[in-house]
Amino acid sequence: MGLIVSNIFLAWQNRADEATLSGGSWQSTLPITNMQNRQVQKVARTADALAASTQFDIDLGAPRTIAVLALVVHNISAAGTCRVRGSNVSNFASTVYDSGAVNVWPDGQIPQNLLEWEEDNFWLGTMSAQARAGYQSPYINIMAAPVYARYWRVEIVDTTNSDGYVQIGRLFLANGWTPTVNYNYGAELGYEDPTPVDTSLSGAEFFDQRSKFRVFSFDLQYVTGTEAYGYALELQRLAGVTGEVLAVPDAADTGNIPARAFVGRLRQIGRVRQTQPTAYEVSLELKELL
């Protein structure tokens, strides 16, 4: 079987901030509304790890077209699952979308011959707890097709979480775009470290350590007119250099999604260029938000 590659998925105009969140049980000092704060380190934290405590509802106020729901900077363990449902009735008596219970951390990310059997992730091949803690990557639920719904329910089941609670730094809920033609070869993904380095007269170095962040730059060289004006230009208009943008370079590459996918902002907006009468291209650079 050949390599299966999914085109890049981009989403912007996060609807979480205009929503009303309810349900579950949350610590009074770290309430559910913290998920509506862009500072992802200001987390919402449940009172315990009971399934009834780790679910919540989202009321968008009016039906919206949604293509992705993501939970950013969470502590859900390797055993945790998440179910996402969309509805146009508040009691979810009928639904227009149901993901079913999905593993938050994909299986088979690490070959077993690289793991010790004593490790908690040996049988699943998932990332270790230490490795998971080092990623800002969100849990990402991309719908097969955009869903028009007002109400959404997120049901996390992680009752054996060793922390004794579930915490989430940011909720992301938006429509999205998958270009017809994927980005070009030559795309670049890497970390930048803004840590200042001072050198003494003796040559010793001193560091004021800062948090590293990812940067992803890529070119979409074969964009249709509809995509150029309906998506690429709208992304620039609505997000600018301040708005949140979720980037999933390859949704089919589930094992590497934690390393590759993140919520960031446009560092460089990039103009839409008309290269042929009916063809366009755009270059984008995304900086991870911390």
PLY file of the C-alpha trace (Angstrom):
ply
format ascii 1.0
element vertex 290
property float x
property float y
property float z
element edge 289
property int vertex1
property int vertex2
end_header
0.00 0.00 0.00
1.32 3.46 -0.89
1.83 6.28 1.54
-1.46 7.95 2.46
-1.10 11.72 2.76
-3.83 14.16 3.72
-3.72 17.75 2.50
-3.09 20.45 5.06
-6.07 21.58 7.15
-6.30 25.20 8.34
-8.93 26.70 10.65
-9.45 30.21 12.00
-12.10 32.48 13.56
-12.34 30.53 16.81
-15.97 30.52 17.96
-15.18 29.48 21.53
-15.05 33.03 22.86
-18.62 33.83 21.80
-19.99 30.64 23.39
-21.51 29.82 26.75
-19.84 26.86 28.45
-21.58 24.71 31.06
-21.59 21.26 32.64
-19.02 19.14 34.41
-17.43 20.03 37.73
-14.61 22.59 37.82
-12.35 24.00 40.49
-13.50 27.45 41.56
-10.06 28.96 41.06
-9.64 27.34 37.62
-13.15 27.58 36.15
-14.45 26.29 32.83
-14.37 29.83 31.40
-10.55 29.70 31.44
-10.87 27.70 28.22
-12.02 30.98 26.64
-8.76 32.72 27.53
-6.04 32.76 24.86
-3.36 32.45 27.51
-3.22 28.66 27.34
-1.30 28.33 30.61
-4.34 29.71 32.44
-6.08 26.33 32.42
-9.56 25.13 33.32
-9.31 22.20 35.76
-11.96 19.73 36.82
-12.69 18.99 40.48
-11.86 15.30 39.97
-11.45 12.72 37.22
-14.98 11.31 37.29
-16.57 11.09 33.84
-19.47 13.28 34.99
-16.98 15.99 35.95
-14.95 15.94 32.73
-17.72 16.64 30.23
-19.08 20.01 29.18
-21.52 21.65 26.79
-20.97 24.53 24.37
-23.77 26.87 23.29
-22.69 29.01 20.34
-25.80 31.19 20.64
-26.78 30.42 17.04
-26.03 27.63 14.59
-22.53 27.90 13.14
-20.63 25.93 10.54
-17.98 23.96 12.40
-15.32 21.72 10.89
-13.01 21.14 13.87
-13.02 21.06 17.65
-9.68 21.08 19.47
-8.59 21.00 23.11
-5.27 22.78 23.51
-2.68 22.14 26.25
-4.50 19.35 28.05
-3.30 16.70 30.48
-5.49 13.85 29.21
-3.60 10.59 29.69
-2.78 7.81 27.22
-5.91 5.96 28.38
-8.21 8.95 27.89
-10.96 9.12 25.28
-13.03 12.00 23.95
-16.44 12.01 22.30
-17.72 15.10 20.47
-21.38 15.58 19.56
-23.16 18.38 17.73
-26.87 19.15 17.93
-29.46 21.82 17.30
-31.38 20.99 20.48
-29.86 21.75 23.86
-30.69 18.36 25.41
-28.98 16.45 22.56
-32.09 14.33 22.03
-31.07 14.32 18.38
-27.63 14.96 16.95
-26.17 16.09 13.64
-22.67 14.87 14.50
-21.23 12.16 16.75
-17.53 11.27 16.70
-17.92 8.33 19.04
-15.34 7.77 21.78
-11.89 8.34 20.26
-8.45 7.84 21.81
-7.01 11.26 22.58
-3.44 10.02 21.99
-3.17 7.87 18.84
-1.85 4.33 19.17
1.30 3.12 17.45
3.25 6.37 17.63
6.37 4.65 18.92
7.62 1.19 17.79
7.62 -1.32 20.64
11.29 -2.16 20.12
12.09 1.36 21.28
10.13 0.96 24.53
10.75 -0.91 27.77
7.94 -3.24 28.80
7.80 -1.58 32.24
6.77 1.72 30.66
3.10 2.65 30.94
2.82 3.13 27.19
4.49 -0.15 26.09
1.39 -1.99 24.86
-0.19 0.97 23.11
2.92 2.52 21.60
1.68 5.94 22.67
3.92 8.76 23.84
5.16 8.53 27.41
3.66 10.87 30.00
6.92 12.81 30.06
6.94 13.23 26.28
3.24 14.20 26.20
3.85 16.92 28.76
6.38 18.52 26.43
3.88 19.15 23.63
1.41 22.01 23.32
-0.37 20.04 20.60
-4.13 19.93 20.93
-6.48 17.00 20.76
-8.00 17.61 17.34
-11.35 16.35 16.07
-11.74 17.20 12.38
-15.19 16.43 10.97
-15.44 14.55 7.67
-17.62 17.43 6.44
-18.50 20.78 8.08
-21.41 20.58 10.52
-24.03 23.28 11.03
-25.01 23.22 14.71
-25.55 25.46 17.71
-24.85 23.05 20.59
-21.79 20.89 21.15
-20.98 18.37 23.87
-17.48 17.20 24.78
-17.32 14.00 26.83
-13.85 13.15 28.16
-13.38 9.84 29.94
-10.07 9.67 31.78
-10.98 8.30 35.18
-7.53 6.78 35.83
-5.65 10.03 35.17
-2.81 10.06 37.73
-3.27 13.81 38.26
-6.75 13.16 39.61
-8.29 15.74 37.27
-8.46 16.87 33.65
-7.27 20.30 32.64
-7.55 22.17 29.34
-5.82 25.38 28.38
-7.90 26.46 25.41
-10.99 25.44 23.46
-10.86 25.88 19.69
-14.01 25.55 17.58
-14.11 26.77 13.99
-14.77 26.14 10.34
-11.80 25.16 8.23
-10.21 24.74 4.82
-8.45 21.85 3.15
-6.89 23.10 -0.13
-7.55 21.03 -3.23
-3.78 20.81 -3.88
-1.43 20.32 -0.96
1.47 22.61 -0.07
4.73 22.30 -1.99
7.74 20.23 -1.05
10.19 22.39 0.84
7.85 23.32 3.70
9.74 23.94 6.94
8.82 23.05 10.53
11.12 23.70 13.46
11.53 25.17 16.90
12.77 28.64 17.67
14.35 29.41 21.02
14.12 33.10 22.06
16.41 32.54 25.07
18.92 35.43 25.34
22.54 34.34 25.78
24.99 36.60 27.63
28.71 35.93 27.62
31.00 37.05 30.42
34.57 38.32 29.92
35.82 34.85 30.84
33.72 33.26 28.10
31.15 31.70 30.45
27.60 31.84 29.09
24.48 32.76 31.03
20.91 32.10 29.91
17.59 33.74 30.68
15.63 30.70 29.57
12.43 31.26 27.57
9.85 28.84 26.17
10.58 27.38 22.74
7.89 27.55 20.06
7.31 25.97 16.68
7.30 27.78 13.35
5.80 26.30 10.19
6.27 27.93 6.79
4.81 26.61 3.55
3.71 27.55 0.05
0.35 26.78 -1.53
1.29 27.04 -5.20
-1.83 25.74 -6.95
-4.86 27.49 -5.46
-8.09 27.95 -7.40
-9.75 31.34 -7.70
-12.51 30.25 -5.33
-9.94 29.16 -2.75
-7.80 32.27 -3.25
-10.60 34.72 -2.55
-12.93 32.59 -0.42
-10.32 31.09 1.90
-6.73 32.38 1.56
-7.69 36.05 1.45
-10.34 35.57 4.14
-7.76 33.92 6.38
-5.59 37.01 6.05
-8.49 39.41 6.58
-9.99 37.69 9.62
-6.86 36.41 11.35
-4.28 39.05 10.49
-1.19 38.61 12.63
-3.13 38.35 15.91
-5.89 35.81 15.29
-5.59 32.14 16.21
-4.99 29.69 13.38
-5.03 25.92 13.76
-2.73 24.08 11.35
-2.78 20.32 10.81
-0.18 19.63 8.08
-1.31 16.02 7.55
-4.34 14.64 9.39
-3.57 11.14 8.05
-0.17 11.14 9.77
-1.76 10.43 13.16
1.46 9.30 14.79
3.13 12.65 14.19
0.18 14.97 14.78
1.47 15.94 18.27
4.75 17.05 16.72
3.30 18.73 13.64
-0.07 20.28 14.53
-0.53 23.39 16.66
-2.52 26.57 17.20
-0.55 29.62 16.19
-0.81 32.96 14.46
0.29 34.25 11.09
3.77 35.67 11.51
3.78 36.63 7.84
0.42 37.09 6.15
1.66 36.64 2.59
-0.12 38.10 -0.42
-2.22 36.03 -2.80
-0.36 35.94 -6.12
-2.05 35.30 -9.46
0.48 33.18 -11.37
-1.79 32.13 -14.24
-5.19 33.26 -15.53
-6.97 30.76 -13.24
-4.23 29.80 -10.77
-3.01 31.48 -7.60
-0.43 30.90 -4.88
0.18 32.09 -1.35
3.03 31.69 1.15
2.25 31.51 4.88
4.27 31.30 8.07
2.72 30.29 11.38
4.19 30.85 14.85
2.94 28.69 17.71
1.02 30.47 20.46
2.15 29.70 24.01
0 1
1 2
2 3
3 4
4 5
5 6
6 7
7 8
8 9
9 10
10 11
11 12
12 13
13 14
14 15
15 16
16 17
17 18
18 19
19 20
20 21
21 22
22 23
23 24
24 25
25 26
26 27
27 28
28 29
29 30
30 31
31 32
32 33
33 34
34 35
35 36
36 37
37 38
38 39
39 40
40 41
41 42
42 43
43 44
44 45
45 46
46 47
47 48
48 49
49 50
50 51
51 52
52 53
53 54
54 55
55 56
56 57
57 58
58 59
59 60
60 61
61 62
62 63
63 64
64 65
65 66
66 67
67 68
68 69
69 70
70 71
71 72
72 73
73 74
74 75
75 76
76 77
77 78
78 79
79 80
80 81
81 82
82 83
83 84
84 85
85 86
86 87
87 88
88 89
89 90
90 91
91 92
92 93
93 94
94 95
95 96
96 97
97 98
98 99
99 100
100 101
101 102
102 103
103 104
104 105
105 106
106 107
107 108
108 109
109 110
110 111
111 112
112 113
113 114
114 115
115 116
116 117
117 118
118 119
119 120
120 121
121 122
122 123
123 124
124 125
125 126
126 127
127 128
128 129
129 130
130 131
131 132
132 133
133 134
134 135
135 136
136 137
137 138
138 139
139 140
140 141
141 142
142 143
143 144
144 145
145 146
146 147
147 148
148 149
149 150
150 151
151 152
152 153
153 154
154 155
155 156
156 157
157 158
158 159
159 160
160 161
161 162
162 163
163 164
164 165
165 166
166 167
167 168
168 169
169 170
170 171
171 172
172 173
173 174
174 175
175 176
176 177
177 178
178 179
179 180
180 181
181 182
182 183
183 184
184 185
185 186
186 187
187 188
188 189
189 190
190 191
191 192
192 193
193 194
194 195
195 196
196 197
197 198
198 199
199 200
200 201
201 202
202 203
203 204
204 205
205 206
206 207
207 208
208 209
209 210
210 211
211 212
212 213
213 214
214 215
215 216
216 217
217 218
218 219
219 220
220 221
221 222
222 223
223 224
224 225
225 226
226 227
227 228
228 229
229 230
230 231
231 232
232 233
233 234
234 235
235 236
236 237
237 238
238 239
239 240
240 241
241 242
242 243
243 244
244 245
245 246
246 247
247 248
248 249
249 250
250 251
251 252
252 253
253 254
254 255
255 256
256 257
257 258
258 259
259 260
260 261
261 262
262 263
263 264
264 265
265 266
266 267
267 268
268 269
269 270
270 271
271 272
272 273
273 274
274 275
275 276
276 277
277 278
278 279
279 280
280 281
281 282
282 283
283 284
284 285
285 286
286 287
287 288
288 289
